[in-house]
Amino acid sequence: MNKLAFAAFLISFLVIASCNLNSSKTVEGVNTNIQLIDTSGTTIATRFLVPEGYARKSQDSSSFGFFLRNLSLKRDGSAVHLYNGELKGNQSAHVAVIDMSVGKRDLQQCADAVMRLRGEYLFHSNRFSDIHFRFVSGFNCEYSKWREGNRVALNGNSVSWQKSASADKSYGGFLKYMETVFNYASTLSLDKELRSVKLEDVEIGDVLIRGGSPGHAVIVVDMIENTDGEKLVLLAQSYMPAQEIQVLMNPMNATLSPWYNLKERMKIYTAEYTFEAFQLKRF
């Protein structure tokens, strides 16, 4: 195996391993409170109702929070599919499926889904220069350079840009850029890019992330508050193998599910993973 091939293999191995299984304290038989779901709702904001005493705070229409809250959903009851069209083995962890492509390759896993949502928001906001993600190697993959026709080139352990394509400003080109990011970035690299925030300061768009092998990441896609300032959040994830992004049920509280109360938690038990309180981070 030559040096270039070995470097590609090593980075790909770290990416795949970074979103592995972790034991979560899932309580079998816990169901979502159907009174908190409007089956006719087509977005996160219209599908998931607010428990008594809570309300959604308005989000600026140009914000990441507004984008996430208004993500389109597949019809109520939709199953989660893998990248190859097969059904995910565990169909009890989610309450909704986000209507967004997963691609045809086993790439868009946990951290990838977080980066995809962030990238989609910035792309559709025409903030092209703000789209950049770091590889596990530390290389900063800037979309603005990709748009100009530059492509990633590996030389041993070195990664650089090489002008090898025509300029491509299309959405399809953006998706190809994201696939390149998925190939070489992971929870390991994304964890280093994000800054830590306290649970009580949680906002839409924040990420619970454990970088490593194994590792995982979920993203806050909506939030509500009561008059005392107590916050409830909705969480979404992809997993491995690569699969459609899904809104998670809450395995620990059937009354609130799918909403999560993160207040004064030492650990956050999601439907398929367990996070520590200090693992909340922000772009």
Residue, then its C-alpha position, 0 to 999 in steps of 0.5 A: m500500500n503506497k503512502l497516499a493510499f495508506a493516509a486515505f485508509l487511516i483517515s477513513f478508518l477514524v471517521i467510520a470508528s468515530c460514530n460507533l455504538n455506545s450503551s444508553k440507558t434506554v427504557e423499553g416500552v417508553n412511548t412518546n406522548i401522542q398529545l404532543i404531536d400533530t400528525s398533520g404537521t409538515t415541519i418541526a415547528t408544526r409537528f411537535l406541540v408545546p406542553e402546557g406552560y411552555a412556549r416557543k420564543s421567536q427566531d430571527s428568520s435568518s438564524f440557524g435556529f429558524f432554519l432548524r425549527n422549520l425543517s420539512l418532515k416526512r409524513d408521520g409514521s415514516a420509517v428511517h431508511l439507510y443510505n442503501g434503501e434498507l430499513k434501519g434496524n431500530q425503528s423505535a428511537h425516532v418520532a419523525v424523519i427529516d425530509m433530506s437526502v442521505g446520499k447513496r454512500d455510507l457517509q452521512q453518519c452522526a457528525d456528518a448529519v450535524m455538518r450537513l444541516r449547518g452547511e445547508y443553512l449557510f448555503h441557502s443563506n448565501r453565506f458561502s465563505d462561512i462553509h468550512f469544516r476541518f478534517v481529522s488531519g486538521f486541514n480546513c476544507e473551505y467550500s469557497k475554494w471548492r466552488e472555484g474548482n479546487r479539489v482535495a489532494l493527498n500527498g502522504n500525510s499532507v492535504s492541500w488544494q489542487k485546481s482540477a475542476s471547473a468552477d461549480k456553484s450549483y447545489g449538486g456541487f455543494l452536495k459533492y463538497m459535503e461528501t468530501v467533508f464526510n469522508y475525512a471529518s468526524t466527531l473527532s474533528l468537529d468536537k475540536e471546532l465547536r466551543s463549549v456551552k453550559l446546559e442552562d444556556v442551550e440554544i437551537g443549533d447546539v450539539l451534544i458531541r463526544g469526539g472519539s472512537p467510539g463517538h456520537a453527535v446529536i443536534v438541538v433542532d427546537m427549543i421551548e421555555n416556560t416563564d421560569g426560564e426552564k428549557l425543553v429541547l428536541l434532538a435529532q441525529s443520524y447514526m451508522p450505517a449512514q441513515e436519514i436524519q431523525v428526531l429522537m424520542n425521549p426514553m426517560n420521560a414518557t410525559l415530555s417525550p419527544w422533548y428533553n429537559l436538560k436542566e441539572r443533568m449529569k448525563i443525558y440519555t438519548a434514545e441510542y446514546t449517553f452524553e455527559a453534561f459538559q459535552l454540549k457545544r456550539f458552532 
